[in-house]
Amino acid sequence: MELMEDLLSHVFQDIDANHLHEPTVQFYEEGCTSTISRKYERLLRSYSNSPMLESVLLCKLARIDFMATEYELSLDRFESALDKARDLKHSQLECSILYGFGNCYLQLKRYKDAIQKFQIMGEIASRNDDQFYQAVSHCSLAKSYASQNETELEKASHQIEHCVKILKGTPKNSEHFSTISLLCAQVRLHVAKSAINRTAAERQLHLAKQDLLQSQMDSITVGKQAAIWLCLAQIHLALCDHVTALQNGIQAADNAVSNTMKGDCFALLSIIYFRLGCRDLGFRCADLAVEIFKMLNYQMKMFDVNLNISYAFLEFKEFDVTHRYQLEAEDVSKITGYLQGATVFAKSLQIRLSSDKHKLAFSEQSREASEILQMIHINRDEADEALFCAESTRSNSLISWIETRFEDDPAKRQILKFFAVSVSTLGMMKVIEEVCDTGIMYSYISNRLFNGFIVWIFHTGDNEKRNNILTKVIPCSYHKLQSTIKMLQMTIASKSREIGIVGRDAFVRDRNALKEDDIEGGSEHSLQGSCAILRELYTILLEPIEKEARIIREEHKSNGAMWRLLIIPNSELFLVPFPALVNSWGQYLCRIWKVSVVSSLKLLSHLRGLALKEDSQKTFLVIGNPLTPTGAGLCFLPGAEREAKNVAALFPHAKLLVGKMARKNIVMEQMKDAQVIHFACHGCWTESYLALASNSDDLEECAQPKHYRLTADEIAHLTLKAGLVVLSACNSGRGRVTGEGIDGLARAFFLAGARAVLVALWQLPDAATVSIMTSFYSNFKSGQSASSALRQAMEDCQQDFKDPFYWAAFYLMGDDVYYSNAVPEWLLLGHFPY
């Protein structure tokens, strides 16, 4: 974002407006960002009749907002500035604004929006034959692609190649050459961090070094020289050439003109000193960097410094979470101070942002800082502190959203407040003993210090271990878990192709729909393959704690009831079908346990707090086989329609919507008052929507996505009373993995007010799903809890479909609700159990 100021300074010169630019530089360098903002606001009112100056001032205000992490305000200002620049047809100003706009989207992890802005910037520059802005566009696109995931690295490299071609045609003694070479090097550094192996990373680093060394230092400004020295220091640090990195870093600090550059230099020098074993110098530079960015109110820089310095110091100490009391008390105090500063910033930012998507964008940073804190606490045998630390960053934005929905409902707010207090005290055990006999909470950590799990085991169902929280550290390579989950997904995909199932995935367009009589329960070879992978997942996740968690036990309690297991996963663990894991005795987990999943104890507490008494009449909404538009390319689902009719027949007051009746607008209206909602339809997890009948009867309009797609965003903005939502649609439990879990359809229903959501992890075979859903609701209606009803339905389904592919896709997220007693008796009577 620092390039933004350079781009705007050129625009100021172009329009002869340096009298507006120069007076603010001193204020900025002194950290008086609020003074700058007020000055620009006054100037904005004074020049309301000058669109050019208005646009530039809005852009500069947007940059200040960006630094202060007021991202949504920054986006609004960039939008206003861009509108004015377009009216003026000032291409350079447009490109400058688009650059800032795209970077703001990039910070919010809205990659598609960022890429779109940078592409528009490139198109404008190309039309005007502006080589400089074309290069900036290519570098920005490369950074966007590299930020997404490893699969986009090829696109990033392609964009860098375009930029290098432009660089070759640029005079070496020009400012533009040094700026483009610096941008290229910075992007190569970014790509190197995401490279699939060390060789690929080193190649990018050496190329970045070559780009920078071409600049003629005597022909560029001192500030630009500092930026190049700093980048060289970063490259040598990545190459583990710490002495050269230190020399370059000191050279950068000596040449630094702006306080922002000085802060960056001290932050990097701190890491280099730690790598060289100079503890005191490392902390001194770290404190200087934090002080500078605090003065400038550059909050994201403060977060990065706190996190990176913590990593650097722990790497210097060769920190190992399993080696108890490895750190001195003084060092622990210093590092936890940095990390707590980082987590507090991330939480406060999530609170300030209004959009749930934007809140989620910073969940990963918050989780990363929290994970290091957890490791330090575990290292010092502070298991409870580690547990609360893990809880502190889970489901924050989701819970914040739920709380804001009940600002005008004092009764619900009081209940939610009670539950929130209970989960923040040592009464955390009381929160889960209402719903399980054993709880297992995973903190899956994959960072520069450790790969594996921290696991907390809660026993609530027996006197021997009641109220006892056990903790265990399980090393596990990131690749091992990822490859096993990927193998399961590949096996499922292969099975789908093998039998040509009629599936409910809107993402898969072409199917060979077999007659349902032709669908068999799976070959012996396929069954063995599935079970082997499910056994491997059990070996990774549950076998190391099999004894502590008493996973293998008699099938029923003494009173004949089933054992209740609550899984609290994070990250990719949400993609694991826990009920179908195969234990060391060859049993499926659901043989012994009824399993439910929740992303955090805080969320479970809040969901149970939503169980206030509603109407005594249980309203039931069933949607099945909506008649989607021909242009949508989705196949007919006869099994889904039969499933919906079977389910509706079990409940006399159920509202059944099938075919044309399942129009999007009708479904959305009926959902608001329903206490149980069942969808049997096509779903798409990559774009997070359910496919319904179109609102429009017009042949051209009906296939437009807005008329038939019920999106996650639309669901999240509804206000629901539902105790249970069942998404009998392919991959309804999948989505984008974030620091707070899976961002998909299930999360949208929780945001809307649902207490429990039943989802599927893969493509659903139509016939088997009819069987399992009919059985589930029969059990649910008879008085079983949702998890118990699902466990029994899985067992029933195995009589006809042996392969877990057919029955293991479903799992319950959230509270373990009942139909016949949707509101717990203790809550109705006001007798709080804790």
C-alpha positions in Angstrom: 0.0 0.0 0.0 3.0 2.3 0.4 3.2 2.5 -3.4 -0.2 4.2 -3.3 1.4 7.4 -1.9 4.0 7.4 -4.7 1.3 7.0 -7.4 -0.8 9.8 -5.9 2.1 12.1 -5.6 2.6 11.9 -9.3 -1.1 12.7 -9.8 -0.8 15.7 -7.5 2.1 17.0 -9.7 0.1 16.3 -12.8 -2.8 18.5 -11.6 -0.6 21.0 -9.9 -1.9 20.3 -6.4 1.2 19.8 -4.4 0.0 22.5 -2.1 -2.5 19.9 -0.8 0.0 17.1 -0.6 3.1 18.5 1.1 1.6 20.0 4.3 0.2 16.5 5.3 3.5 14.7 5.0 4.8 16.1 8.3 1.6 15.2 10.1 1.8 11.7 8.7 5.4 11.2 9.7 4.6 12.4 13.2 1.8 9.9 13.5 -1.0 12.4 13.5 -3.3 10.4 11.2 -6.4 11.8 12.9 -5.1 15.3 12.1 -4.5 14.3 8.5 -8.0 12.9 8.2 -9.6 16.1 9.6 -7.5 18.2 7.3 -8.5 16.1 4.2 -12.2 16.2 5.3 -12.1 20.0 5.5 -10.4 20.1 2.1 -12.9 17.8 0.6 -15.7 20.2 1.6 -13.8 23.1 0.3 -13.2 21.5 -3.1 -16.6 20.0 -3.6 -16.8 21.7 -7.0 -13.6 20.2 -8.2 -14.1 16.5 -9.1 -10.4 16.0 -9.7 -9.3 17.1 -6.3 -12.3 15.4 -4.7 -11.2 12.1 -6.2 -7.6 12.5 -5.1 -8.6 13.5 -1.6 -11.0 10.6 -1.3 -8.3 8.3 -2.4 -5.9 9.6 0.3 -8.5 9.3 3.0 -9.1 5.7 1.8 -5.4 5.0 2.3 -5.5 6.4 5.9 -8.6 4.3 6.6 -6.8 1.3 5.3 -3.9 1.9 7.6 -6.2 2.2 10.6 -7.9 -1.1 9.4 -11.2 0.7 8.7 -11.5 -1.4 5.6 -15.1 -1.1 4.9 -14.9 2.7 5.1 -11.8 2.5 2.9 -13.8 0.5 0.3 -16.6 3.1 0.3 -14.1 6.0 -0.3 -12.3 4.1 -3.1 -15.7 3.5 -4.8 -16.6 7.2 -4.6 -13.1 8.3 -5.8 -13.3 5.8 -8.7 -16.7 7.1 -9.9 -15.3 10.6 -10.1 -12.1 9.6 -11.8 -14.1 7.7 -14.5 -16.3 10.7 -15.1 -13.0 12.7 -15.6 -11.5 10.0 -17.9 -8.2 10.5 -16.0 -6.5 7.1 -16.7 -3.6 7.5 -14.3 -5.9 8.5 -11.4 -8.2 5.6 -12.2 -5.3 3.2 -12.2 -4.0 4.6 -8.8 -7.4 4.2 -7.3 -7.9 0.7 -8.7 -4.5 -0.3 -7.2 -5.6 0.8 -3.7 -9.1 -0.7 -4.2 -7.6 -4.1 -5.2 -5.2 -4.1 -2.2 -8.0 -3.4 0.2 -10.0 -6.4 -1.2 -6.8 -8.5 -1.0 -6.4 -7.7 2.7 -10.0 -8.8 3.2 -9.3 -12.1 1.2 -11.8 -11.2 -1.4 -9.5 -12.5 -4.1 -12.0 -12.5 -7.0 -12.8 -8.8 -6.3 -9.1 -7.9 -6.0 -8.3 -9.7 -9.3 -11.2 -8.0 -11.1 -9.9 -4.5 -10.0 -6.3 -5.3 -11.0 -7.5 -6.7 -14.4 -9.5 -3.5 -15.1 -6.4 -1.5 -14.1 -4.4 -3.5 -16.7 -7.0 -3.0 -19.4 -7.0 0.8 -18.9 -3.2 0.9 -18.9 -3.1 -1.2 -22.1 -5.6 1.1 -23.9 -3.4 4.1 -23.0 -0.1 2.2 -23.8 1.0 2.9 -20.2 3.8 0.4 -19.6 4.3 1.4 -15.9 0.7 0.7 -14.8 0.6 -2.4 -16.9 3.6 -3.7 -14.9 1.9 -2.7 -11.6 -1.2 -4.6 -12.7 0.7 -7.7 -13.6 2.6 -7.7 -10.2 -0.7 -7.1 -8.3 -2.4 -10.0 -10.1 0.6 -12.2 -9.4 0.3 -11.4 -5.7 -3.4 -12.1 -5.7 -3.0 -15.5 -7.4 -0.2 -16.5 -5.0 -2.2 -15.5 -2.0 -5.1 -17.9 -2.8 -3.5 -21.3 -2.8 -0.8 -23.5 -4.4 -2.9 -24.3 -7.4 -2.7 -20.7 -8.6 1.1 -20.3 -8.4 1.4 -21.0 -12.2 -0.9 -18.1 -12.9 1.2 -15.9 -10.6 4.4 -16.9 -12.4 2.8 -16.1 -15.7 2.0 -12.6 -14.5 5.5 -12.1 -13.3 6.9 -13.0 -16.7 4.7 -10.3 -18.3 6.1 -7.8 -15.8 9.7 -8.8 -16.5 9.1 -8.2 -20.3 8.0 -4.7 -19.5 11.0 -4.2 -17.2 13.4 -5.2 -20.0 12.1 -2.3 -22.1 12.3 0.3 -19.3 15.4 2.5 -19.0 17.5 1.3 -16.0 18.2 4.8 -14.8 14.5 5.7 -14.4 12.3 5.7 -11.2 9.9 3.5 -13.1 12.5 0.8 -13.5 13.4 0.7 -9.8 9.7 0.7 -8.9 8.8 -2.2 -11.3 11.9 -4.2 -10.3 11.0 -3.7 -6.6 7.4 -4.8 -7.2 8.7 -7.9 -9.1 11.0 -8.8 -6.3 8.4 -8.4 -3.6 5.9 -10.6 -5.5 8.6 -13.2 -6.1 9.2 -13.2 -2.3 5.5 -13.8 -1.8 5.4 -16.6 -4.4 8.5 -18.2 -2.7 6.6 -18.4 0.6 3.9 -20.4 -1.1 6.2 -22.6 -3.3 5.7 -26.3 -3.2 9.3 -27.1 -2.4 12.6 -25.5 -1.3 14.1 -25.6 -4.8 11.2 -23.7 -6.4 11.4 -21.1 -3.5 15.1 -20.6 -3.9 14.7 -20.1 -7.7 12.2 -17.3 -7.1 14.4 -15.7 -4.5 17.5 -15.6 -6.7 15.4 -14.2 -9.6 14.1 -11.5 -7.2 17.7 -10.7 -6.2 18.6 -10.3 -9.9 15.7 -7.9 -10.5 16.8 -5.6 -7.7 20.5 -5.6 -8.5 19.7 -4.2 -11.9 18.5 -0.9 -10.4 21.1 2.0 -10.6 21.1 3.3 -7.0 22.6 6.7 -7.8 19.7 7.6 -10.1 16.8 7.0 -7.7 15.6 8.7 -4.5 17.0 7.8 -1.1 13.6 6.4 0.0 13.5 4.1 -3.0 17.1 3.0 -2.2 15.9 2.1 1.4 13.0 0.0 -0.1 15.4 -1.9 -2.3 17.9 -2.6 0.5 15.1 -3.8 2.7 13.8 -6.2 0.0 17.4 -7.5 -0.5 17.6 -8.1 3.3 14.3 -10.1 3.1 15.7 -12.2 0.3 18.9 -13.0 2.0 17.0 -13.8 5.2 14.9 -16.3 3.3 18.1 -17.8 1.8 19.5 -18.1 5.4 22.3 -15.7 4.6 21.9 -13.9 7.9 25.1 -11.8 7.9 24.3 -10.3 4.4 20.7 -9.8 5.5 21.9 -7.9 8.5 24.1 -5.7 6.4 21.3 -4.9 3.9 18.9 -4.3 6.8 21.2 -1.8 8.4 21.7 -0.1 5.0 17.9 0.1 4.6 17.5 1.6 8.1 20.2 4.2 7.4 18.5 5.3 4.2 14.9 5.2 5.5 13.1 8.5 5.1 9.6 7.6 6.2 8.6 6.3 9.6 6.7 3.4 7.8 10.0 2.3 6.2 11.9 2.7 9.5 9.3 0.5 11.2 9.6 -2.1 8.5 13.4 -2.0 8.9 13.4 -2.4 12.7 10.9 -5.3 12.4 13.1 -7.1 10.0 16.3 -6.4 11.9 14.6 -7.9 15.0 14.1 -11.2 13.2 17.6 -11.2 11.8 19.1 -10.5 15.3 17.1 -13.4 16.7 18.4 -15.7 14.0 21.9 -14.6 14.8 21.3 -15.4 18.5 21.3 -11.7 19.7 18.3 -11.8 22.0 18.5 -8.3 23.5 19.1 -6.5 20.2 16.2 -8.5 18.8 13.8 -7.4 21.4 15.0 -3.8 21.3 14.4 -3.6 17.5 11.0 -5.3 18.0 9.9 -2.7 20.5 11.0 0.1 18.3 9.0 -1.3 15.4 5.9 -1.7 17.5 6.3 1.8 18.9 6.6 3.3 15.4 3.5 1.5 14.0 1.5 2.4 17.1 2.4 6.0 16.6 1.3 5.8 12.9 -1.9 3.9 13.9 -0.8 1.3 11.2 -2.6 -1.5 13.0 -2.1 -4.4 10.5 1.7 -3.7 10.6 1.5 -3.9 14.4 -0.2 -7.3 14.2 2.4 -8.6 11.7 5.3 -7.4 13.8 3.9 -9.0 17.0 3.3 -12.3 15.2 6.5 -12.5 13.2 8.7 -11.5 16.1 7.1 -14.2 18.3 7.9 -16.8 15.6 11.5 -15.6 15.2 12.2 -15.7 18.9 10.7 -19.2 19.4 12.7 -20.5 16.4 15.8 -18.9 17.9 15.1 -20.9 21.1 14.3 -24.1 19.0 11.0 -24.2 20.8 9.4 -27.7 21.1 5.9 -27.8 22.7 6.6 -31.3 24.1 9.7 -30.2 26.1 8.3 -28.9 29.3 9.3 -25.5 30.7 11.7 -24.8 27.9 11.4 -21.0 28.1 12.5 -18.7 30.9 9.7 -16.8 32.7 10.9 -13.5 31.5 10.9 -14.6 27.9 7.4 -16.1 28.3 6.1 -12.8 29.6 7.7 -10.9 26.7 6.4 -13.3 23.9 2.9 -13.7 25.4 2.7 -9.9 25.5 3.3 -9.7 21.8 0.9 -12.5 21.0 -1.9 -11.2 23.2 -1.5 -7.8 21.5 -1.9 -9.6 18.2 -5.0 -11.5 19.3 -6.6 -8.5 20.9 -6.1 -6.5 17.6 -7.7 -9.3 15.5 -10.7 -9.6 17.8 -11.3 -5.9 18.0 -11.0 -5.7 14.2 -13.6 -8.5 13.8 -16.0 -6.6 16.1 -15.6 -3.3 14.1 -16.3 -4.9 10.7 -19.9 -5.2 9.9 -19.8 -7.9 7.1 -19.5 -11.5 8.3 -17.3 -12.3 5.3 -14.9 -9.5 6.3 -14.9 -10.7 9.9 -14.0 -14.2 8.7 -11.1 -12.8 6.7 -9.2 -12.1 9.9 -10.1 -15.3 11.7 -7.0 -17.0 10.3 -4.6 -14.4 11.7 -6.4 -14.5 15.1 -6.2 -18.3 15.1 -2.4 -18.3 14.2 -1.5 -16.1 17.2 -3.8 -18.1 19.4 -2.1 -21.4 18.4 1.3 -20.1 19.4 -0.1 -19.1 22.8 -1.7 -22.5 23.2 1.7 -24.2 22.5 3.4 -21.9 25.1 0.8 -22.7 27.7 1.0 -26.5 27.0 4.7 -26.3 27.3 4.3 -24.8 30.8 1.7 -27.4 31.9 -1.0 -24.7 31.8 -3.7 -26.9 30.1 -6.7 -24.8 31.2 -5.1 -21.5 29.9 -4.4 -23.3 26.6 -8.0 -24.4 26.4 -9.4 -21.0 27.0 -7.0 -19.6 24.5 -8.2 -22.1 21.9 -11.8 -21.2 22.7 -11.2 -17.5 22.5 -10.7 -17.4 18.7 -13.4 -19.9 17.7 -16.8 -18.8 16.2 -16.2 -15.2 17.3 -17.8 -13.6 14.2 -20.6 -16.1 14.2 -21.5 -15.4 17.8 -21.1 -11.7 17.4 -23.6 -11.9 14.5 -26.1 -13.9 16.6 -25.9 -11.5 19.5 -26.6 -8.5 17.3 -29.7 -10.1 16.0 -31.2 -10.1 19.5 -30.4 -6.6 20.6 -34.2 -5.8 20.7 -35.1 -9.0 22.6 -34.2 -8.5 26.3 -35.2 -12.1 27.2 -33.0 -13.7 24.7 -30.1 -11.4 25.3 -30.3 -12.2 29.0 -30.1 -15.9 28.3 -27.3 -15.5 25.8 -25.4 -13.3 28.4 -25.8 -16.1 31.0 -24.4 -18.7 28.7 -21.5 -16.5 27.6 -20.5 -16.0 31.2 -20.7 -19.7 32.0 -18.4 -20.6 29.1 -15.8 -18.0 30.1 -15.3 -19.5 33.6 -14.1 -22.8 35.1 -17.7 -24.0 34.6 -16.9 -24.9 31.0 -17.4 -28.5 31.9 -21.0 -27.7 32.8 -21.7 -26.4 29.3 -21.0 -29.8 27.7 -22.2 -32.3 30.3 -25.8 -31.6 29.2 -25.0 -32.9 25.7 -22.4 -35.6 26.0 -20.6 -38.3 28.0 -17.3 -37.6 26.4 -16.1 -34.5 24.6 -13.0 -34.3 22.4 -11.7 -30.9 21.4 -9.0 -30.6 18.7 -6.7 -27.8 18.0 -5.0 -28.8 14.7 -1.8 -26.8 14.4 0.3 -26.6 11.3 2.9 -23.8 11.5 6.7 -23.2 11.5 7.0 -24.6 15.0 4.8 -27.6 15.2 2.6 -29.9 13.1 0.0 -31.9 14.9 -2.8 -31.7 17.4 -3.4 -30.4 20.9 -6.4 -32.5 22.2 -8.6 -31.9 25.3 -10.7 -34.8 26.5 -13.8 -34.1 28.7 -15.4 -36.8 30.7 -18.9 -36.0 32.0 -20.8 -39.3 32.1 -19.1 -41.2 34.9 -18.1 -40.5 38.5 -14.6 -41.8 38.1 -13.4 -39.2 35.6 -16.2 -36.6 35.9 -15.1 -33.0 35.6 -11.6 -34.1 34.7 -10.0 -32.5 31.6 -7.2 -34.4 30.1 -4.7 -32.9 27.6 -2.5 -34.6 25.0 -0.1 -33.4 22.3 -0.1 -35.6 19.1 2.5 -34.9 16.4 1.2 -35.4 12.9 2.5 -34.1 9.6 0.2 -31.7 7.7 0.8 -33.8 4.6 -0.3 -37.0 6.2 -3.7 -35.7 7.3 -4.3 -33.8 4.1 -3.4 -36.8 1.9 -5.7 -39.1 3.9 -8.6 -36.7 3.6 -7.9 -36.2 -0.1 -7.7 -40.0 -0.6 -11.1 -40.4 1.0 -12.6 -37.7 -1.3 -11.0 -39.3 -4.3 -12.4 -42.7 -3.3 -15.8 -41.2 -3.0 -15.6 -39.5 -6.4 -14.4 -42.8 -7.9 -17.4 -44.6 -6.4 -19.8 -41.9 -7.7 -18.4 -42.5 -11.3 -18.4 -46.2 -10.9 -22.1 -46.6 -10.1 -23.3 -43.5 -12.0 -25.4 -42.3 -9.2 -28.2 -39.8 -9.4 -26.6 -37.2 -7.2 -27.7 -33.9 -5.7 -24.7 -31.7 -6.5 -25.3 -28.7 -8.6 -21.6 -28.4 -9.3 -21.5 -31.8 -11.2 -23.6 -31.2 -14.3 -23.3 -34.5 -16.3 -24.6 -37.7 -14.8 -25.4 -41.2 -16.1 -28.6 -41.6 -14.0 -29.1 -45.3 -13.4 -32.4 -46.9 -12.4 -32.5 -47.1 -8.7 -33.0 -50.8 -8.8 -29.5 -51.0 -10.5 -27.8 -49.4 -7.6 -26.1 -51.9 -5.4 -24.8 -51.6 -1.9 -21.2 -51.5 -3.0 -18.7 -54.2 -4.1 -16.5 -55.9 -1.5 -13.4 -54.3 -3.1 -15.0 -50.8 -2.7 -16.0 -51.5 0.9 -12.5 -52.6 1.8 -11.0 -49.4 0.2 -13.4 -47.1 2.1 -12.9 -48.9 5.4 -9.1 -48.8 5.1 -9.1 -45.0 4.7 -11.6 -44.5 7.6 -9.4 -46.8 9.7 -6.4 -44.6 8.8 -8.2 -41.5 9.9 -9.1 -43.2 13.1 -5.4 -44.1 13.6 -4.5 -40.4 13.2 -7.2 -38.8 15.2 -8.6 -41.1 17.8 -6.2 -44.1 18.4 -3.6 -41.9 20.2 -6.3 -41.0 22.7 -8.3 -44.2 22.6 -7.4 -45.1 26.2 -7.8 -41.6 27.7 -11.2 -41.0 25.9 -12.4 -44.6 26.4 -13.4 -44.7 22.8 -13.8 -48.5 22.8 -16.4 -49.6 25.5 -19.5 -51.6 25.9 -22.1 -50.7 23.4 -24.7 -49.3 25.8 -24.8 -47.7 29.2 -26.2 -49.6 32.2 -29.6 -48.0 31.6 -29.6 -49.1 27.9 -28.9 -45.6 26.5 -26.3 -44.9 23.9 -23.0 -43.1 24.7 -22.9 -39.5 23.6 -19.7 -38.1 21.9 -19.2 -34.4 21.2 -16.4 -33.6 18.7 -15.1 -30.0 18.6 -12.8 -29.9 15.6 -11.1 -27.0 13.7 -9.7 -26.4 10.3 -9.8 -29.4 7.9 -11.1 -31.7 10.6 -14.6 -30.5 9.7 -14.2 -32.6 6.5 -13.8 -35.9 8.5 -16.9 -38.2 8.8 -16.3 -39.0 12.5 -19.3 -41.3 12.9 -17.9 -43.6 10.2 -14.4 -43.9 11.5 -13.3 -47.5 12.0 -11.8 -48.4 15.4 -9.1 -51.0 16.2 -11.8 -53.6 16.7 -13.2 -53.0 13.2 -16.3 -51.2 14.5 -17.7 -48.0 13.1 -17.7 -45.3 15.7 -21.5 -44.8 15.3 -21.9 -48.5 16.5 -21.1 -47.3 20.0 -21.5 -43.5 20.0 -24.1 -41.0 18.9 -21.9 -38.2 17.5 -22.5 -34.5 17.2 -20.1 -31.8 16.0 -19.8 -28.1 17.0 -17.1 -25.6 16.2 -16.7 -24.3 19.8 -18.0 -24.6 23.3 -19.0 -20.9 23.1 -21.1 -21.5 20.1 -22.7 -24.6 21.7 -23.5 -22.4 24.7 -25.1 -19.7 22.6 -27.1 -22.2 20.5 -28.6 -23.7 23.7 -29.3 -20.2 24.9 -31.5 -19.7 21.8 -33.8 -22.5 22.9 -36.6 -20.2 24.2 -40.2 -21.3 24.1 -41.8 -20.6 20.8 -45.3 -21.7 19.6 -46.4 -25.0 21.0 -47.3 -26.0 17.5 -44.3 -27.5 15.8 -44.2 -26.1 12.2 -42.4 -28.4 9.7 -41.3 -27.3 6.3 -40.2 -29.8 3.6 -38.7 -28.9 0.3 -38.2 -31.6 -2.3 -37.0 -31.9 -5.9 -37.7 -28.3 -6.9 -38.3 -27.8 -10.6 -35.1 -25.9 -11.5 -34.9 -24.0 -14.8 -33.9 -26.0 -17.9 -31.0 -23.5 -18.4 -29.5 -24.4 -15.0 -28.5 -27.8 -16.4 -29.6 -29.8 -13.3 -31.1 -33.2 -13.5 -34.5 -34.4 -12.1 -34.3 -36.0 -8.6 -37.1 -38.5 -8.2 -35.6 -39.9 -5.0 -35.5 -36.4 -3.5 -39.2 -36.0 -4.2 -40.1 -39.4 -2.7 -37.9 -38.6 0.3 -39.7 -35.2 0.8 -43.1 -36.9 0.6 -42.1 -39.7 3.0 -40.8 -37.1 5.5 -43.9 -34.9 5.2 -46.2 -37.9 5.7 -44.7 -38.5 9.1 -45.7 -35.1 10.4 -49.4 -34.2 10.0 -48.8 -30.4 10.0 -45.9 -30.4 7.6 -45.8 -27.9 4.8 -44.7 -29.7 1.6 -43.2 -27.8 -1.3 -42.2 -29.9 -4.4 -41.7 -29.2 -8.1 -43.0 -25.8 -9.1 -44.3 -25.1 -5.6 -40.7 -24.9 -4.3 -40.2 -21.4 -5.7 -37.4 -19.4 -4.1 -39.6 -16.6 -2.8 -42.2 -19.0 -1.3 -39.5 -21.1 0.4 -37.8 -18.0 1.9 -41.1 -16.8 3.3 -42.1 -20.2 4.7 -38.7 -20.7 6.3 -39.1 -17.8 8.7 -41.7 -19.5 11.0 -40.7 -23.2 10.6 -39.1 -25.0 13.5 -37.8 -27.9 11.4 -36.7 -27.3 7.8 -35.8 -30.1 5.4 -34.2 -29.6 2.0 -33.9 -32.5 -0.5 -32.5 -30.8 -3.6 -29.4 -29.9 -5.6 -26.7 -27.9 -3.8 -23.4 -26.3 -4.8 -20.7 -26.0 -2.1 -18.2 -24.1 -4.3 -20.6 -21.2 -4.6 -22.7 -21.9 -1.5 -26.3 -22.2 -2.8 -29.3 -24.4 -2.9 -31.1 -24.8 -6.2 -34.9 -24.1 -6.1 -37.7 -23.5 -8.5 -37.4 -20.1 -10.2 -39.3 -17.0 -9.1 -39.8 -16.0 -12.7 -42.0 -17.7 -15.4 -40.3 -15.8 -18.2 -38.3 -18.3 -20.3 -35.3 -15.9 -20.5 -35.3 -14.7 -16.9 -36.1 -17.9 -15.1 -32.6 -19.3 -15.5 -30.9 -16.2 -14.1 -29.1 -17.3 -10.8 -30.9 -14.7 -8.7 -34.3 -16.2 -9.5 -33.6 -19.8 -8.4 -30.4 -19.9 -6.3 -30.9 -19.6 -2.6 -27.4 -18.3 -1.6 -25.7 -18.6 1.8 -25.6 -14.8 2.0 -29.4 -14.6 1.5 -29.9 -17.3 4.1 -27.7 -15.5 6.6 -29.8 -12.4 6.5 -33.0 -14.3 7.3 -34.3 -14.6 10.9 -35.2 -18.2 11.6 -36.8 -20.0 14.5 -35.6 -23.4 13.4 -34.3 -25.8 16.0 -33.1 -28.1 13.2 -32.3 -27.7 9.5 -31.5 -30.7 7.4 -29.6 -30.2 4.1 -30.1 -33.4 2.2 -28.0 -32.0 -0.7 -24.6 -33.0 -2.0 -21.6 -31.6 -0.2 -23.8 -29.3 2.0 -21.2 -29.6 4.8 -18.3 -28.4 2.7 -17.1 -24.9 1.9 -14.1 -22.7 2.4 -11.9 -23.7 5.3 -11.4 -20.6 7.6 -10.0 -19.9 11.1 -13.5 -20.4 12.4 -14.4 -23.6 10.6 -16.2 -24.1 7.3 -17.7 -21.1 5.6 -20.6 -22.6 3.7 -24.4 -23.3 3.9 -24.4 -24.7 7.4 -22.7 -21.5 8.8 -25.3 -19.4 6.9 -28.2 -21.2 8.7 -26.4 -20.7 12.1 -26.1 -17.0 11.3 -29.9 -17.0 10.6 -30.7 -18.5 14.0 -30.8 -22.3 13.6 -29.7 -24.4 16.5 -28.6 -27.5 14.7 -27.9 -28.3 11.0 -27.6 -31.8 9.5 -25.2 -31.7 6.6 -23.5 -34.1 4.0 -19.8 -34.2 3.3 -20.0 -35.7 -0.2 -22.3 -36.4 -3.2 -25.4 -38.2 -2.1 -26.8 -41.3 -3.8 -30.5 -40.7 -4.3 -31.9 -44.1 -3.3 -29.8 -44.6 -0.1 -30.5 -41.0 1.0 -34.3 -41.6 0.8 -33.8 -44.6 3.1 -31.6 -42.9 5.7 -33.7 -39.7 5.8 -37.0 -41.7 6.2 -35.4 -43.6 9.1 -33.9 -40.5 10.7 -37.2 -38.7 10.9 -39.1 -41.8 12.2 -36.6 -42.0 15.0 -36.6 -38.2 15.6 -40.4 -38.1 15.8 -40.4 -41.0 18.3 -38.5 -38.8 20.8 -34.8 -39.5 20.0 -32.4 -36.6 19.9 -31.1 -35.7 16.4 -27.7 -37.4 17.0 -29.4 -40.5 18.3 -31.9 -40.6 15.4 -29.0 -40.2 12.9 -27.0 -43.0 14.5 -29.9 -45.3 14.3 -30.7 -44.3 10.7 -27.0 -45.1 9.8 -27.3 -48.5 11.4 -30.6 -49.3 9.7 -29.2 -48.2 6.3 -26.3 -50.6 6.6 -28.6 -53.5 6.2 -29.1 -52.6 2.5 -26.0 -50.5 1.9 -22.8 -51.9 3.4 -20.4 -49.4 2.0 -20.1 -46.3 4.2 -20.2 -44.2 1.0 -24.0 -44.6 1.0 -24.7 -43.7 4.6 -21.7 -42.0 6.2 -21.9 -38.6 4.5 -24.2 -37.0 7.1 -23.2 -35.5 10.5 -24.9 -33.2 12.9 -23.5 -29.8 13.7 -24.6 -27.6 16.6 -26.9 -28.5 19.5 -28.3 -32.0 19.9 -32.0 -31.1 19.5 -35.2 -33.0 20.0 -38.5 -32.7 18.1 -40.9 -33.8 20.8 -39.1 -31.6 23.3 -37.4 -29.0 21.2 -37.0 -26.7 24.2 -35.1 -28.4 27.2 -37.4 -28.8 30.2 -34.8 -27.2 32.5 -35.0 -24.0 30.4 -38.8 -23.9 30.3 -38.9 -24.2 34.1 -36.1 -21.7 34.6 -34.0 -24.3 36.5 -30.5 -23.6 35.1 -28.4 -26.7 35.6 -25.2 -24.6 36.4 
